[in-house]
């Protein structure tokens, strides 16, 4: 496997710079091979007439196929989604737990997983600031297995588990004196709050690169991390189901891994949108054989940019714009507020370090605010009043809103910040009041008392 992975490294490098025409031909060929495999070897696709389409003549024809989402993975027996003969215990297997707490199992075949690992080399080198011998500290919720080349001093990774106290993480990180730090944005922001000025200055003496992953990175938080760490920030977009999706070059443009993925942007009606339009991100990893996912809806919102990148890579670039579609607050008007609204609030609003939202089935919203420092009772009252005013202005309506003090944002089982959790799914919740000239909310929606902690 290591030899195959090593062989793939120069292949993945070369394919970044090939012609668009050749790339599209390869995507179509690989897609047709994967579809033929799925129709004959995977029960889920074999039993559905929608997939008996024959060979696709163009990539546009993939739109004739159904879109599947995470609910399919949750609700179907794993055996139905696996190719005949695929054994999870003998293949790279990932188990995740999302906002519902229901576990999802994803199985990758060795060839596609080795190709992904080889392509991770280009992810690091694309930053223009990483060398394979650099000391790297990775703040993450689990430790991956050690690889043979790490014993030779290449791509060494020092893992700091996020379930430990921040003081321990901070001390170990400072002792490691890394040149590169990787982590989820929520953990990196917590690290910054824990470091005193002298500790941060010490870290900055060796640090030359910060890499983020797994969560939506809004521009304001990128700017914060770059300013405080004193190093450029490069983001990665991936999912356990399809592995790496996009990686940033030195110009901080996120190039899609189009040599192993077909990425579509779909509108509200499910039809493909042209490049440049914002919609749902749908991915087909056409190299997969153990558990093919055809037109898999990741639940994220973004847009594809076809402008040539100065780095010379021919892969198109993607910009995530709003966070997960399923993680949104539904307003009484039917409009939704996505996680970027609350991440932006935390990044730009004076006095707020982090915030997370829980919406119940009635539509009532509870905003958990992690304040910067220790505000007095009067300062907290003033902060909550300004937060309510801002959110009502953004929403363009009044809605039941409680602002509660918290010590941290909730963390999912996968280690990510849970910024929005909503049980309200139906649009048109009752009680919409236009923000212009609207009366005050009743006492039931008033801000919480200062000093009353909310569960994080």
VENPENOR-V666506 format. One record per residue. PHI is phi in degrees with one decimal (NA if undefined). PSI is psi as a letter, one per 20 degrees, with the letter a starting at -180 (* if undefined). D_FIRST is the distance of its C-alpha to the first C-alpha in whole Angstrom. Layout:
BEGIN
PHI&PSI&D_FIRST  PHI&PSI&D_FIRST
END
This chain:
BEGIN
NA&g&0  -63.7&g&4  -64.0&g&5  -65.4&g&5  -60.4&g&6  -63.4&h&9  -65.3&h&10  -70.8&h&11  -55.1&g&13  -65.4&h&16  -65.4&g&15  -66.6&h&16  -66.4&g&19  -64.5&h&20  -69.0&i&21  -64.4&h&23  -111.1&j&26  -71.3&r&26  -71.9&q&29  -62.3&h&30  -63.4&g&31  -65.0&h&27  -63.5&g&26  -65.3&h&28  -62.6&g&27  -65.3&g&24  -59.5&g&24  -64.8&g&26  -62.8&g&25  -65.1&h&21  -63.7&g&24  -64.2&h&26  -64.9&g&23  -68.6&h&21  -63.3&g&25  -62.4&g&25  -63.5&g&22  -64.7&g&24  -64.7&h&27  -103.6&h&27  -115.9&i&24  -112.7&o&24  -53.3&g&28  -57.4&g&29  -83.6&h&29  -64.1&h&30  -91.4&j&33  -114.5&p&34  -60.7&h&36  -58.6&h&35  -96.3&j&32  -90.6&l&34  -97.2&i&34  76.5&a&33  -71.8&p&31  -75.0&p&32  -92.6&i&34  -152.2&r&33  -65.4&h&31  -63.3&h&34  -71.7&i&35  -63.3&h&32  -64.7&i&35  -73.9&i&36  -87.4&q&33  -67.5&q&34  -97.5&p&32  -115.5&q&31  -134.6&a&31  -64.7&h&29  -62.5&h&32  -62.0&g&31  -66.7&h&28  -76.5&h&30  -90.7&h&33  -93.4&q&31  -59.6&q&29  -56.4&h&25  -59.7&h&25  -71.4&h&27  -97.6&i&24  -90.8&q&21  -68.4&q&21  -54.1&p&22  88.6&i&20  -74.0&p&17  -113.7&o&17  -54.3&h&17  -66.1&h&16  -104.4&j&13  -128.1&q&12  -60.2&o&12  -126.7&p&16  -121.2&p&18  -123.2&p&22  -121.0&r&25  -136.3&o&28  -91.9&b&31  -65.0&h&34  -82.3&i&35  82.2&i&33  -83.8&p&32  -77.8&q&28  -120.9&p&26  -107.2&p&22  -127.5&p&20  -120.3&p&17  -115.3&q&14  -81.8&r&11  -62.9&g&8  -62.9&g&8  -67.1&h&11  -68.5&h&10  -65.6&h&7  -64.7&g&10  -60.2&g&12  -61.9&h&11  -64.4&h&11  -70.4&h&14  -65.6&h&15  -62.1&g&16  -67.7&h&18  -58.7&g&20  -70.9&g&21  -71.3&h&22  -64.7&h&24  -67.8&h&26  76.7&j&27  -127.8&i&28  -107.6&p&25  -119.8&q&23  -58.6&i&20  -95.5&j&22  -66.4&q&24  -73.1&p&25  -128.2&p&24  -110.4&p&25  -118.0&o&24  -92.3&o&27  -155.0&r&25  -81.0&i&26  -149.4&q&23  -103.4&p&20  -74.9&r&17  -65.2&q&14  -71.5&q&14  -108.3&q&11  -59.1&h&11  -68.7&i&13  -67.9&h&15  -67.2&h&17  -88.2&j&17  86.1&j&19  -108.5&p&17  51.4&l&17  -68.5&q&19  -131.9&p&20  -101.0&o&23  -94.3&p&23  -115.0&o&27  -73.8&p&27  -76.5&i&30  -83.4&j&32  -89.0&q&33  -60.0&q&37  -62.9&h&37  -62.0&h&39  -69.2&g&36  -60.4&g&33  -61.5&g&36  -63.3&g&36  -68.3&h&33  -65.1&g&32  -63.9&h&35  -68.6&h&34  -74.6&h&31  49.3&l&32  -73.0&q&29  -93.3&h&29  -135.5&p&27  -122.3&p&28  -121.6&q&26  -177.0&r&27  -69.0&q&29  -53.0&h&32  -63.6&h&34  -75.1&h&33  -67.8&h&33  -67.8&h&37  -64.3&h&38  -61.9&g&36  -60.4&h&39  -68.7&h&42  -84.8&h&41  -79.5&p&41  -83.9&r&44  -55.3&h&45  -68.5&h&45  -66.5&g&41  -64.3&h&40  -63.2&h&42  -65.1&g&40  -63.3&h&36  -68.4&i&37  -66.4&h&38  -112.0&h&34  -71.6&p&33  -126.0&i&32  -157.5&p&30  -120.4&p&30  -122.9&p&27  -115.5&q&28  -158.1&r&26  75.5&h&26  -120.7&q&30  -63.1&p&32  -107.4&o&33  -79.9&q&37  -55.7&h&38  -66.5&h&41  -74.8&h&38  -60.2&g&36  -62.4&g&39  -60.7&g&40  -63.6&g&37  -65.4&g&37  -66.9&g&41  -77.9&g&40  -80.7&i&37  70.3&k&38  -148.4&q&35  -66.5&q&33  -111.7&p&32  -124.1&p&29  -100.2&q&28  -129.9&q&24  -118.3&o&25  -150.1&r&22  -149.5&q&22  -55.4&h&20  -67.9&h&21  -129.7&j&19  65.6&b&18  -64.1&p&19  -109.5&g&22  -150.0&q&24  -139.4&q&24  -91.9&p&27  -88.5&a&27  -66.6&i&30  -91.4&j&33  60.1&k&31  -106.1&p&31  -87.1&o&28  -83.0&p&26  -68.2&q&25  -80.2&m&21  -75.2&i&23  -77.1&i&20  -132.2&i&18  -136.0&q&21  -109.2&p&25  -112.9&p&27  -120.0&q&31  -117.0&p&34  -110.6&q&36  -85.1&a&40  -58.6&h&42  -86.8&j&42  87.5&i&39  -85.8&q&39  -62.4&q&37  -103.6&q&39  -69.5&q&39  -56.6&p&37  101.1&i&39  -89.8&q&40  -89.4&p&39  -171.5&a&37  -77.8&p&35  -89.3&p&31  -122.7&p&29  -129.5&q&26  -121.7&o&24  -88.7&n&20  -80.9&j&20  -92.8&i&16  -74.1&q&16  -127.3&h&16  -67.7&g&16  -144.8&m&19  -64.5&p&21  -120.0&o&23  -96.7&o&26  55.0&m&28  -88.6&p&27  -81.6&o&30  -75.6&i&29  82.7&j&32  -99.4&q&32  -114.9&p&35  -165.9&a&34  -142.7&q&35  -99.6&p&33  -114.1&p&35  -101.9&j&35  -60.2&p&36  -59.2&q&35  -94.5&p&33  -58.9&i&34  -72.7&i&31  93.7&i&30  -69.7&q&27  -92.7&i&28  -66.9&p&27  -64.1&r&29  -113.7&q&30  -123.0&q&31  -126.1&o&33  -73.7&p&33  -119.2&h&37  -141.6&i&38  88.5&a&35  -72.4&p&34  -62.4&h&37  -74.2&i&37  -104.4&n&38  -144.5&q&41  -87.5&p&45  -94.1&p&47  -83.5&r&51  -57.7&h&54  -78.9&i&54  96.2&i&51  -69.1&q&49  -118.2&q&46  -107.1&p&45  -89.2&r&41  -55.3&h&39  -60.8&h&40  -59.4&g&44  -83.3&h&43  -65.3&g&41  -64.7&h&43  -60.5&g&46  -65.8&h&44  -80.2&h&43  -119.3&i&47  -90.1&p&49  -59.3&p&51  96.0&i&51  -111.9&p&48  -92.6&g&44  -148.2&r&42  -155.3&q&43  -139.7&q&42  -128.3&p&44  -125.0&p&45  -117.5&p&47  -87.7&a&48  -64.8&h&49  -80.9&i&52  101.5&i&51  -67.0&p&52  -113.1&p&50  -116.9&o&49  -97.6&o&48  -89.3&o&47  -111.8&p&47  -95.1&o&46  -78.3&q&49  -81.0&p&48  72.9&b&50  -124.8&n&53  -66.2&q&55  -72.7&r&59  -58.5&g&60  -67.0&g&62  -65.6&h&59  -67.5&g&57  -60.4&g&59  -64.7&g&60  -62.3&g&56  -64.4&h&56  -64.6&g&58  -69.8&h&57  -63.9&g&53  -61.5&g&55  -61.1&g&57  -64.4&g&54  -66.7&h&52  -63.5&h&55  -68.3&g&55  -64.1&g&52  -75.1&i&52  59.5&k&55  -165.2&r&57  -92.0&q&58  -149.0&q&56  -60.0&o&56  -137.3&p&54  -117.8&p&54  -106.8&o&52  -119.8&q&51  -78.2&p&50  -138.6&q&47  -92.5&h&45  -163.5&r&42  -81.2&q&40  -69.2&q&38  -109.9&p&35  -73.9&r&32  -61.1&h&30  -86.7&j&27  90.4&j&29  -86.5&q&30  -72.4&p&34  -95.3&n&36  -87.7&h&39  -139.3&p&40  -129.8&p&40  -133.6&p&43  -99.9&i&44  -91.2&o&47  -109.5&h&45  -85.4&p&48  -70.0&r&50  72.6&l&53  -60.6&q&54  -69.3&q&58  93.5&j&60  -66.4&p&58  -128.2&o&61  -54.8&q&61  -70.9&h&60  -75.0&o&63  71.1&j&66  -78.2&q&65  -75.1&r&66  -68.0&q&65  -72.1&q&62  -66.9&r&64  -57.5&h&63  -61.8&h&61  -103.7&j&58  -70.5&r&59  -65.4&q&57  -70.9&q&56  -68.6&q&58  -62.9&q&57  82.1&j&55  -92.2&o&54  -70.4&q&51  -103.6&q&48  -63.0&p&45  -94.7&*&42
END
